[in-house]
Amino acid sequence: MVTGPFDRDERWTFPQLNSRQQTVFRSTLSEFERYLRSEGRNPRKRIGYADKSVETRVSRVLQVVRWLWEVEDEVSTEINPDQADRAIEALDTDEFRRRDGERYFEGSKRKISNALVTWFEFRGVDWEPKIVFRDEPSKNNSDPFTREEVRLLYETSLTYKSIPKYNDLTPDERDRWYAYLAQELGKPKADVRPADWNKLNENWKIPSLIATEKAAAWRPALVGRMRAGWYDPSTQAIVIPGEYAVKNDSEWRQPLPNEAANTLEWWLEQRSNIAKYDDDDHVWLNRKGNPYSSQNLNYLLRNLMEEAGISERGRKLTWYSFRHTLATYTYEEYRDLKIVAETLRQNSTESAARYVHPTDEMKREVGSIL
């Protein structure tokens, strides 16, 4: 019997199959794994993939197989071209989704499609996907903020959407502010009370978001996934479960400085008394009660920059700029890309290097070399 690592890994058990089908399917997977390792990258030159890439490609093929088992009446140990076409079309329409219910990003769709191409090459079947997926425009080609701009963004978050004191306004002015409060609080204008004025001015949602962002440089996707239960106040740290991490499947722990920990704890205390969070463990929800998306976060950032008087001046400033900022000044401090990679949770120094930009101090040092 042909054996391989999949036989020894409980992740490669398939309860949908009977005993004989499991034996056949595991054998095929083991052969596919060896094909990828020995010649999968370039069969003509017999160049294979590294072990980590092998496991990832097999996993992507299994994502398709398991999806087909769920949506089709018949369970099979093979994939035929028609089934592959259906899976690709379902990826395109977002019918085929991740196990957590979220849609696949374009880059992930492309990688699943590529894995299927490799599978059919291994099986000696001529197949090409009818739909070509391309990576979404890179969000990483952003520029960093200056240290002063990061400080201004946090200071501005403390006054963001603040409103005048109730007793300082005329009746006409109050009426206009009532309409504004109704929109912000998501309630009818007639239900807005004077006490609601203080609630908005004392809200810690945006300060906690900006304070933790500048400390940890979360990717936008992770901001949207962040759960209140991940925060441990005894250690002032957030523990990210592996299944929720972005571009990484291992758990990691993010300690927070006092400023970020304090604002987060103040916000978590407040959110426990806000109705829209009653059955939702997300740390931050937008005004419509949904987790933040990259678009939401960039819109928020634009508003904060406008209030703070921060101009792009030929730069591209997005939510990803927080990651570029943390990387740039971490490198300026330590001159070590390994520390930058660890700080950003990047898998390699090459990936981390893309976030580092030359600061004025670095440029001055270079200018004094000659």
C-alpha positions as CSV (number, residue, x, y, z in Angstrom):
1,M,0.0,0.0,0.0
2,V,1.3,3.5,-0.8
3,T,1.6,5.6,2.3
4,G,2.6,9.1,3.0
5,P,2.3,11.9,5.5
6,F,-1.4,12.3,4.9
7,D,-2.0,8.9,6.4
8,R,-0.5,10.0,9.7
9,D,-2.3,13.3,9.9
10,E,-5.8,13.4,11.3
11,R,-6.6,16.4,9.1
12,W,-6.6,14.0,6.2
13,T,-9.4,11.8,7.4
14,F,-12.5,11.8,5.3
15,P,-15.7,10.6,7.0
16,Q,-17.7,11.0,3.8
17,L,-15.8,8.1,2.3
18,N,-16.0,4.4,3.2
19,S,-12.9,2.4,4.2
20,R,-11.9,1.4,0.6
21,Q,-12.5,4.9,-0.8
22,Q,-10.4,6.4,2.0
23,T,-7.5,4.1,1.2
24,V,-7.6,5.0,-2.5
25,F,-8.0,8.7,-1.9
26,R,-5.1,8.9,0.7
27,S,-2.9,6.9,-1.7
28,T,-3.7,9.4,-4.5
29,L,-2.9,12.3,-2.2
30,S,0.4,10.8,-1.2
31,E,1.3,10.4,-4.9
32,F,0.3,14.0,-5.5
33,E,2.4,15.1,-2.6
34,R,5.5,13.3,-4.0
35,Y,4.8,14.7,-7.5
36,L,4.7,18.2,-6.2
37,R,7.9,17.7,-4.2
38,S,9.8,16.1,-7.1
39,E,8.6,17.9,-10.2
40,G,5.4,19.9,-9.6
41,R,7.0,23.3,-10.2
42,N,8.5,22.4,-13.5
43,P,7.9,18.8,-14.7
44,R,10.1,19.2,-17.8
45,K,13.1,20.1,-15.6
46,R,11.9,18.0,-12.7
47,I,11.9,20.9,-10.3
48,G,9.6,20.5,-7.3
49,Y,8.2,22.7,-4.6
50,A,9.4,23.2,-1.0
51,D,7.7,21.2,1.7
52,K,5.5,24.1,3.0
53,S,4.3,24.9,-0.6
54,V,3.5,21.2,-1.1
55,E,1.3,21.1,1.9
56,T,-0.4,24.3,1.0
57,R,-1.2,23.2,-2.6
58,V,-2.6,19.9,-1.4
59,S,-4.8,21.7,1.1
60,R,-6.2,24.0,-1.6
61,V,-7.1,21.0,-3.7
62,L,-8.8,19.5,-0.7
63,Q,-10.8,22.7,-0.2
64,V,-12.3,22.1,-3.6
65,V,-12.9,18.4,-3.0
66,R,-14.7,19.0,0.3
67,W,-16.8,21.8,-1.2
68,L,-17.8,19.5,-4.1
69,W,-18.8,16.8,-1.5
70,E,-21.0,19.3,0.3
71,V,-22.8,20.6,-2.8
72,E,-23.1,17.5,-4.9
73,D,-25.2,14.4,-4.2
74,E,-22.4,11.9,-5.0
75,V,-19.1,11.6,-3.2
76,S,-16.1,10.6,-5.3
77,T,-12.4,10.1,-4.9
78,E,-11.7,12.0,-8.1
79,I,-12.3,15.5,-9.6
80,N,-13.3,15.7,-13.2
81,P,-13.0,18.8,-15.4
82,D,-16.7,19.6,-15.2
83,Q,-16.5,19.7,-11.4
84,A,-13.4,21.9,-11.5
85,D,-15.2,24.3,-13.8
86,R,-18.2,24.4,-11.4
87,A,-15.8,25.1,-8.5
88,I,-14.1,27.9,-10.4
89,E,-17.5,29.5,-11.3
90,A,-18.6,29.2,-7.7
91,L,-15.4,31.0,-6.6
92,D,-16.1,33.7,-9.0
93,T,-19.7,34.3,-7.7
94,D,-18.6,33.8,-4.1
95,E,-20.9,30.7,-3.8
96,F,-17.8,28.8,-2.8
97,R,-16.6,30.4,0.4
98,R,-14.2,29.8,3.3
99,R,-15.3,27.6,6.2
100,D,-15.9,30.8,8.3
101,G,-18.4,32.0,5.7
102,E,-16.2,34.8,4.4
103,R,-15.5,35.2,0.7
104,Y,-12.2,34.3,-0.7
105,F,-10.0,37.2,-1.8
106,E,-9.0,37.4,-5.4
107,G,-5.5,36.3,-4.6
108,S,-6.8,33.2,-2.8
109,K,-9.1,32.3,-5.6
110,R,-6.1,32.5,-8.0
111,K,-4.1,30.2,-5.8
112,I,-6.9,27.6,-5.6
113,S,-7.3,27.7,-9.3
114,N,-3.5,27.2,-9.8
115,A,-3.6,24.3,-7.4
116,L,-6.3,22.7,-9.5
117,V,-4.2,23.2,-12.6
118,T,-1.3,21.3,-10.9
119,W,-3.7,18.6,-9.9
120,F,-4.8,17.9,-13.4
121,E,-1.2,18.0,-14.7
122,F,-0.5,15.4,-12.1
123,R,-3.4,13.3,-13.3
124,G,-2.5,13.7,-16.9
125,V,-5.7,15.6,-17.8
126,D,-5.8,18.6,-20.1
127,W,-7.7,21.3,-18.1
128,E,-7.6,25.1,-18.0
129,P,-9.8,27.3,-15.9
130,K,-12.4,29.3,-17.8
131,I,-12.1,32.2,-15.4
132,V,-8.7,33.8,-14.6
133,F,-8.4,35.4,-11.2
134,R,-6.0,38.2,-10.6
135,D,-4.7,39.5,-7.3
136,E,-6.5,42.6,-6.0
137,P,-4.5,45.8,-6.3
138,S,-1.9,45.8,-3.6
139,K,-2.8,47.7,-0.5
140,N,0.8,47.4,0.7
141,N,2.3,50.1,-1.6
142,S,1.4,52.8,0.9
143,D,3.7,55.4,2.5
144,P,4.4,55.8,6.2
145,F,3.2,58.6,8.5
146,T,5.7,60.7,10.4
147,R,5.9,60.2,14.1
148,E,4.2,63.6,14.6
149,E,1.4,62.6,12.2
150,V,0.7,59.4,14.2
151,R,0.6,61.5,17.4
152,L,-1.9,63.9,15.7
153,L,-4.1,61.1,14.5
154,Y,-4.4,59.7,18.1
155,E,-5.0,63.2,19.6
156,T,-7.7,63.8,16.9
157,S,-9.4,60.5,17.7
158,L,-10.0,61.9,21.2
159,T,-12.0,64.8,19.8
160,Y,-13.4,63.0,16.7
161,K,-17.2,63.7,16.3
162,S,-17.3,65.6,19.6
163,I,-20.3,67.9,19.8
164,P,-20.9,71.2,21.7
165,K,-22.3,71.2,25.2
166,Y,-26.1,71.0,25.3
167,N,-26.5,74.2,27.4
168,D,-24.2,76.2,25.1
169,L,-26.6,76.0,22.1
170,T,-29.7,77.9,21.0
171,P,-32.9,75.9,20.4
172,D,-32.3,76.0,16.6
173,E,-28.7,74.7,17.0
174,R,-29.9,72.0,19.3
175,D,-32.5,70.8,16.8
176,R,-29.7,70.4,14.1
177,W,-27.5,68.5,16.6
178,Y,-30.5,66.3,17.5
179,A,-30.7,65.2,13.9
180,Y,-26.9,64.5,13.8
181,L,-27.1,62.5,17.1
182,A,-30.0,60.4,15.8
183,Q,-27.9,59.4,12.8
184,E,-24.8,58.6,14.9
185,L,-26.7,56.7,17.5
186,G,-29.0,54.9,15.1
187,K,-32.2,55.9,16.8
188,P,-35.2,58.2,15.8
189,K,-34.7,61.9,16.4
190,A,-37.7,61.9,18.7
191,D,-35.9,59.4,21.0
192,V,-32.7,61.4,21.4
193,R,-32.3,62.8,24.9
194,P,-30.0,65.4,26.5
195,A,-28.1,62.5,28.2
196,D,-27.1,61.2,24.7
197,W,-24.9,64.2,24.2
198,N,-22.4,63.1,26.8
199,K,-22.5,59.5,25.5
200,L,-21.0,60.6,22.2
201,N,-18.4,62.9,23.7
202,E,-17.3,60.1,26.1
203,N,-17.2,57.3,23.5
204,W,-13.8,55.4,23.4
205,K,-14.4,53.4,20.3
206,I,-12.3,55.4,17.8
207,P,-9.5,56.2,20.3
208,S,-9.2,52.5,21.2
209,L,-9.1,51.6,17.5
210,I,-6.4,54.2,16.7
211,A,-4.3,53.5,19.9
212,T,-4.2,49.8,19.3
213,E,-3.6,50.3,15.6
214,K,-0.5,52.5,16.0
215,A,0.8,50.0,18.6
216,A,0.2,46.8,16.6
217,A,-0.4,47.9,13.0
218,W,-3.3,45.5,12.4
219,R,-4.1,44.6,8.8
220,P,-7.6,45.9,8.0
221,A,-8.9,42.3,7.8
222,L,-7.8,41.6,11.4
223,V,-9.5,44.8,12.6
224,G,-12.7,43.4,11.2
225,R,-12.1,40.0,12.8
226,M,-11.0,41.3,16.3
227,R,-13.0,39.8,19.2
228,A,-13.5,41.2,22.6
229,G,-12.7,37.8,24.2
230,W,-9.2,37.8,22.9
231,Y,-8.1,40.6,25.2
232,D,-6.5,39.6,28.5
233,P,-6.5,42.6,30.9
234,S,-4.2,40.8,33.4
235,T,-1.3,40.9,30.9
236,Q,-2.6,43.8,28.7
237,A,-2.2,41.6,25.6
238,I,-4.5,40.4,22.8
239,V,-4.1,36.7,21.8
240,I,-5.0,36.1,18.2
241,P,-6.2,32.5,17.5
242,G,-4.5,30.9,14.6
243,E,-7.7,30.4,12.6
244,Y,-8.3,34.1,12.7
245,A,-4.8,35.3,11.9
246,V,-4.3,37.0,8.5
247,K,-1.7,35.3,6.2
248,N,-0.6,33.1,9.1
249,D,-2.2,30.1,10.8
250,S,-0.5,30.2,14.1
251,E,-1.6,31.8,17.3
252,W,0.2,34.9,18.4
253,R,0.2,37.3,21.3
254,Q,0.3,41.0,20.9
255,P,1.2,43.0,24.1
256,L,-0.2,46.5,24.3
257,P,1.5,49.6,25.7
258,N,-0.4,51.3,28.6
259,E,-2.0,54.0,26.3
260,A,-3.5,51.4,24.0
261,A,-4.5,49.0,26.8
262,N,-6.2,51.7,28.8
263,T,-8.3,53.0,25.9
264,L,-9.2,49.5,24.9
265,E,-10.3,48.6,28.4
266,W,-12.4,51.8,28.6
267,W,-14.0,51.0,25.3
268,L,-14.7,47.3,26.2
269,E,-16.5,48.5,29.4
270,Q,-18.6,50.9,27.3
271,R,-19.4,48.5,24.5
272,S,-20.9,46.0,27.1
273,N,-23.7,48.6,27.6
274,I,-24.4,49.2,23.9
275,A,-27.3,47.2,22.5
276,K,-25.8,46.3,19.0
277,Y,-23.0,44.5,20.7
278,D,-25.3,42.3,22.9
279,D,-25.0,39.2,20.6
280,D,-21.8,40.2,18.8
281,D,-18.2,39.7,20.1
282,H,-16.5,41.9,17.6
283,V,-14.5,44.6,19.3
284,W,-15.5,47.3,16.8
285,L,-18.7,47.6,14.7
286,N,-19.3,50.5,12.3
287,R,-22.4,52.7,12.4
288,K,-24.4,50.1,10.5
289,G,-23.5,47.4,13.0
290,N,-21.1,45.6,10.7
291,P,-17.4,44.7,11.3
292,Y,-15.0,47.3,9.8
293,S,-13.8,46.7,6.3
294,S,-10.8,48.2,4.5
295,Q,-13.1,50.7,2.8
296,N,-14.6,51.7,6.2
297,L,-11.2,52.1,7.8
298,N,-9.8,54.2,4.9
299,Y,-12.9,56.4,5.1
300,L,-12.4,56.9,8.8
301,L,-8.7,57.6,8.3
302,R,-9.5,60.3,5.7
303,N,-11.8,62.0,8.2
304,L,-9.2,61.9,10.9
305,M,-6.5,63.2,8.6
306,E,-8.7,66.1,7.5
307,E,-9.4,67.1,11.1
308,A,-5.8,66.7,12.1
309,G,-4.6,68.8,9.1
310,I,-2.5,66.0,7.7
311,S,-1.8,66.3,4.0
312,E,-0.6,63.5,1.7
313,R,2.0,65.8,0.0
314,G,2.5,63.3,-2.9
315,R,2.3,60.3,-0.6
316,K,-0.2,57.4,-0.6
317,L,-1.6,57.3,2.9
318,T,-4.0,54.4,3.7
319,W,-4.8,52.2,6.7
320,Y,-1.8,50.1,5.6
321,S,0.4,53.2,6.3
322,F,0.3,52.2,10.0
323,R,2.1,49.0,9.1
324,H,4.6,50.9,7.0
325,T,5.1,53.4,9.8
326,L,5.8,50.8,12.4
327,A,8.2,48.9,10.1
328,T,10.0,52.0,9.1
329,Y,10.7,53.3,12.6
330,T,11.4,49.9,14.0
331,Y,14.1,49.5,11.4
332,E,15.4,53.0,12.1
333,E,15.7,52.1,15.8
334,Y,17.2,48.6,15.5
335,R,18.6,48.3,11.9
336,D,17.5,44.7,11.9
337,L,14.9,43.3,9.5
338,K,14.4,40.2,11.6
339,I,13.0,42.4,14.3
340,V,10.8,44.2,11.8
341,A,9.5,40.8,10.5
342,E,8.7,39.7,14.1
343,T,7.0,43.0,14.8
344,L,4.8,42.8,11.7
345,R,4.3,39.0,12.0
346,Q,5.9,38.5,8.6
347,N,7.2,35.1,7.5
348,S,10.4,36.5,6.0
349,T,12.8,39.5,6.1
350,E,12.1,39.9,2.4
351,S,8.4,40.5,3.1
352,A,9.2,42.8,6.0
353,A,11.6,44.8,3.9
354,R,8.8,45.9,1.6
355,Y,7.3,47.9,4.5
356,V,10.5,49.8,5.3
357,H,11.0,53.3,3.9
358,P,14.1,55.5,4.2
359,T,13.5,58.2,6.8
360,D,15.2,61.6,6.8
361,E,17.7,60.3,9.3
362,M,18.6,57.4,7.1
363,K,19.0,59.6,4.1
364,R,21.3,62.0,6.1
365,E,23.4,59.0,7.1
366,V,23.7,57.9,3.4
367,G,24.5,61.4,2.3
368,S,27.4,61.5,4.7
369,I,29.0,58.3,3.4
370,L,30.9,59.9,0.6
